[in-house]
């Protein structure tokens, strides 16, 4: 199919040619006979240069001056059709620029609220629908998209089948205190906290499956790592035990990082992300340490580091996770947490009654947990007892218990928080910028 307009990301294939680009004016500068336009079209940003004598020569004195003056007066975010000759430019991050030969205004933009000056976070979040147009936010969204694309490629290549879990559920997988409740034709229903239990049913039917969808937590948390609505990738695998699951998790994370390095170099450069760090995570094996050893390490190093004291049986806070992963310098699996602080469905350890077979993958550089996973309990009576201990309804979970009555098998799974992964790969400080329209404790608009 022939293209009427060329995208910015594709101009490298048209060096020396005249092309037309549909774009928005992100910024402009210049003086005298030159006007510089920073253009964006959703694929990339790059510079177009207009030279007044060229317009006069092509269109004559009157029309040429009128066109050039129109270019000099363009306001931020005006949409335009720009015709020009593509040239290589080693000085540019993008590597190319456009010598403008003609320009047509498509839609004017007046008093665009987000200017090149500094704005406060609340202002930018109130204008998120416009903030997404900025160079940094655009780069983050490109990487988010690449992680999604690569996720499908990885699981398709590994023989997984995509299934869709419901968003409205009648039960709570991990307790009811952090769920959004709604009325479902006269009976209570909840926005899904995870697709895992349904993925387990899918694995018993299809072998290896994964779900990908929005999940919801009504946590009253205001940290830089938390959203109330976020997206989870949750694979589930029949006849797969914990160690094999860890191997798959490590391969998956490395596949995602490599995909970004290979396909999103422009976005990484815009974000000034240290590529050597990401390349290090590809080359070195991820570390695997037990919860016991992590606690011992934290206690040993407590005197010389600034984090709260921790005892065996405590869950890790952000400073603890950061210290452990930075200590090893690579993504680190912390394995076999205490049974009391983990979910009811995790398989008990074969030789210890106080821990379960599970692992959290902690990203270095302070990005925290990006994966939580476990081998799942397979014994019907054990799982029934745990459901009662957690104060959950056996009636509501009858369908889940059925999975242990009719051909139960060893199986494992994990969940990756997409936004956590985006912050880790992009090197961004706050999770609110890892999703187009974040939902947080006091943020429901736009």
N, C-alpha and C positions, 0 to 999 in steps of 0.2 A: 504494500500500500504506500503510495507516495505521500510525503509529508509536506504540508503547506508551510509550517513553521519548524525551525530547528530548535531543540532544547539546548540550554547552556551546557549541560553535561556532555552533549554530543558534538559541540563545536570542534573538538579535537580532530574529528573526522572530516572537517571542511576547511582546513587551513588554506588560505589563498582564494577561497571562494566567497561569493556574495550570498548571504543568508538573511532570512528574516526571523526575528525572535520575538515572541510574545512574552512580556515581562512587566515587572513593577520596578519603580525607581526607589531603591533602598536608601540612597544618599546621592549627593552630587557636590562637586566642587569645581574649581577652575577660575581662570581670570583671562582677560583680554580675548585672544583669538581661540582659546581652548576651553572646552567644557568636558568634565569627567563625570560619567554616570556610573554609579554602582547599581548593577541590575541583578534581579533575582527572578527566577521563574518556577521555583519549587524543586528544581533539580540541583541548583548550585547558585553561587554568586560570582559575578565577574564584572570587569570594567569595560565600559564603552567610551570611546574618545571621539568628540566632535571638533572639527577644525574649521573655523569660519571661512577662510578662503576657499575651501573645497565646496562649500554650499553655494557661495557666490558664483564660482566657476560653473557649477552644475545647473543652478536654477536662475542665474542672473542676480543682479544687485538687489532688487526689491524683494523677490520671493526668497532668495538665499538668506538675506538678513532676517526676514520674518521667521523662517524655519530655525535659524540658529538662536535667535532670541527666545523662541518658544522652548528650546532645549535648556537654555540658561535659566528660565523661569520655572522649570518643572518642580512641582512640590513633592515631598516625600510620599511614597506609595501611590503616585499616579501610575495608572496602567498604560502601557505603550506597545506599539509595534515598531521595532527598530530594525532597519535594514543596514547591513554593513559588511565589510570584508574582515574575515577572521585572520588574526595574526598571532604567531607565537610570541610570548612575552615571559622571559625567564625571571623577571623581577616580581611577577605576580604569583601569589600562592596557588592560584588556579592554573597558571602557565599559559594563558591565552588572553587576548583582548580583542575588541571589535572597533574597527575604524568606521564610524557612522557615516552613511551616505544619505540617509533619509530617516525620518521619524514621524509617527502618527500617534496622537493622543487618543486613547480608547476611553478611559474613564478618569476624571479628575479626582484628586484627593485634597481636601481642605482641612488644615489644622489637625493633622495626624497627631494623636496624643502622645505616642511613644517616640521621643526624639533621641538623637545621639547623646544627649546629656544623661546624667545618672538619675535613676528613678528608684523609689523605695520598693521593697518586696511586695507590700500590700497593693500598691498602685499597679505593679506589673501583673500580679495575680488577678486583680479586678479586670485587667485588660488582657487576660490570657489569650482570648480569641485573636488578638492582634500581636501579642508578644511572640506567638508561635512563628511569626514572619521573620524574626530576627536571626542573625547569622548563627549564633550559638544554639538557640533552640531548634533551628532547622537541622543543624548537625546532629544534635541529640536524637531527633526523630528519625533521621536517616539510619542511625545505628540501631535504634529500637526496631525499625523495620527489618534491618539485616538480621537481627537476632531472631525475629519471628520467621523470616524466610529460611534461615539456616536450621531452625528447630524442625520445621517440616521436612527439610532435606535429610537431616540426621535420622529422624525416626522412620521416615519412609525407607531410607537405605538399610536400616537395621531391622526391617520387617515388622514394625509396629503399625497398628491400625488406629486411626483417629476415631474416637467416639465422643459424643457430646453428653455431658452430664447436665441435669436440670439446675436452673438457677433458683427456683422456688422448691423448698423441701419442707417436709413435715417433721424433721428431726434434726438434732444438732450433733455433728460428729465429735465435737470436742467440748461439750457443755454449752449452756444457753446464755451465759453471762455476757458474751461478746457478739451476740447475734442481733440483726435487725428483724423485728417481728412485724408481720403484716396480716391483714384479714384476708383469708382465702375462702370466700363464699360462706362465711360464718364460722370457719375453723381457723386456728392459728397456723401460720406458715412463716418460714424464715428465708431470708436471702442467704444463699449458699455460702458456707464458710470454706468449703473445699469440695472438689469433685471426686475425692479419693475413694469413698465407699462405693460409688457407682462405677469407678474405674476398676475396682476389684471384681465387681460383678462382670464387667466387660472382659477382664483377663480370664475369668473362668469360662467365658464363652469363646474368646478369640485369641487367647494365648498371651500376646503382648499388645498393649493398647496405650494410648495417651489421650488425655483431655487437655484442652486449652480454652480458658474462658475467664470471665470476671468472677471474683470472689469478694466477700464482704466481711469486715470485722468491725464491730461497734466498740472498739477500744477508744477510751478517752486519752489517747496518747498524742503528744505534740512533738515527738522527736523527729529528727531529720530522716529517719528510716521507716516511718510509718504512714500509711494511707488507710482510709476506711474502705476504699474500693480499689482493687488492684487485680492484675491478671496473673494466673498461675498455669504453669505447664506441669502436668501430673501424670507421669508414666506409671504403669502397673504391669508386673511381669509374672506369669505363672511359671512354676518350676525353676525359679531363680531365688537363690539364697543371698544373704547379706553381702558377702565378699564380692560376689559377681555383680551385685547391684552397685557397689562402690566403684568397681571398674567401669561400669557403664556411665555412671555419673561423671567420673573424671574424663572419660572420652567425650562425653557430651559437652562439658564446659570447654574443653580444649578445642572442639570442633567449632563452637560458637566464637571463641576468641580468634581462631584462625580465619574464619569467614569475615570477621570485621577487619582484620589486618589485611586480608587479600582484596576486599571489595569496597572498603570505606576509608581508604587512605586520606581522601579529601576531608571527610568529616573529622577524622582524628587530628589532622593538621589544624583545622579551624579551632578545635577544642584544646589544642596544644597538649594532647595526651602523650605521655611518655611511651612510645612504641616498644622500647627496649624492655620495659617492665612486662608488658603483655607478652612479648616474645619469650621472656624468661619463664612465664607460667606455662608456655607451650613445651618448653624443653625439659623442665624439671618435673619429677613426679610429685604429686600432691602428698602432703604429710598426713599420716594417720596416727592419732594418739587417742588413748582412752580418756574418758572423763576423769578417772582416778589420777592419771598422770598429769592432766591439765590442771586439776585442782592442786596437786603437789607442786607443780611449776609456779602457779600463781602465789601460793603460800610462801614458797622459797624466795620469790622475787618481790614480795610485797613491800619490804622495807625501802627498796630503792626505786619504787614506782608509785605513781599517783592513781590508785584505784581502791575501791572499798575492800575491806577484808572479806574473804569468802571461805565458807566451810563446806565440807562434803555434804551433799544434799541440796545445796543452793543452786538456783539457776544462774547462768552467766548474765551479767550486764554488759552493755556495749564496751566499756573500758576493758573488761576481762577478755571478751572476744578479740578486741583489737590487739591486746598485748600478745595473746597466744598466737594469732595468725602472723603478726609482725615478727614474733620471736623466730618462727620457722621460715618466714619470708615467702611463702607460697600458700595457695589455698589449702586449708587444713581441715581434715575430717576429725571432729571430736566424737568419739564412739561410746556407746553403752552408758547412757545417762541413767540416773536413778529412776526407778519405776514410778515413784511418787510424783515426779514433775513431768511425766510424759503421758501421751494419750493412751486410752484403754485398749486400742487395737494392736499395740506393739507386742511382738513375741518376747516372752520372758527368756532370760539368759539360761542356757542349759545347766550351768554349774553354780549360778548365784541367784538368790531369790530377791536381791535388792536392785538389780538393774535389768534393762531391756536391751534387745538387739536393735540398735538404731545408730544414726549418725547425723550430725549437722555439719554442713560444709561452710566454713568461715572464710570469707575473702580477706586478704591482707589489705593494708593501707586504710583500715578503719571502716570498711564497707559492711562488715557484719555477716550474718547468716544469709546465704543465697539459696541454699538447698536444705531441706529437712527430709529425712527418709528413714525407713526401717524395714526389717522383715516383719511380716504381719503374723499375728497369732492365728493358729490353725485349729486349735482344740476347741470344740463346741462348748464343753462345760466351763473351761477357763474363761472364754470370751463372755459367756452368759453371766458368770460371776463378776467379771469386770464391769459389764454394763450396769449391773445392780450397784456395785461399789461407787460408780460415778453418778449415781442417781438418775440414770437414763431409763427410758421406758422400754421394757422387753417387747411390748407390742409394736412400738414404732420401729424397733430394730429387728423384728422377726425376719424380715426379708434378708437382712445382713447375716443373721445367724444361719439362714438356709444355706449360705455359701459354704459353711462348715459341716452341714449335714449331708450334702449331696456331692461327694467326690472332692473333699478338701485336699489341697496340695500346698507344698511350700510356695510362698510367693512374696515378692518384695516390691516396693515402690518408693517414689520420692516426689517432692514438689519443689519446683523452682519458681521463685517470685521474679517475674519478668522485670519489674521496675528496679528491684535490688540489683539484678544483673546489669541493667542499663547504667545505673550509677557506677557500678564497679568498672565496667568496660570504658565508659566515657571519662571516668575520673571526676565526675560531678559530685558536689558536696551534699546536695539535698534531693531527696526522692521526688519532691513535688515537680521537678523539671523532667522527670523520666516518663511522664504520661501526658498526653495532650491536654486533658482537662482534669486535674487532680481533685479528688474528694478527700478532705481532711476534716479534723474535728470542727472547725468553724468555717469551712469552705464548701459551699454548695453551688456557687456561681463562678464564672459563667458556665 
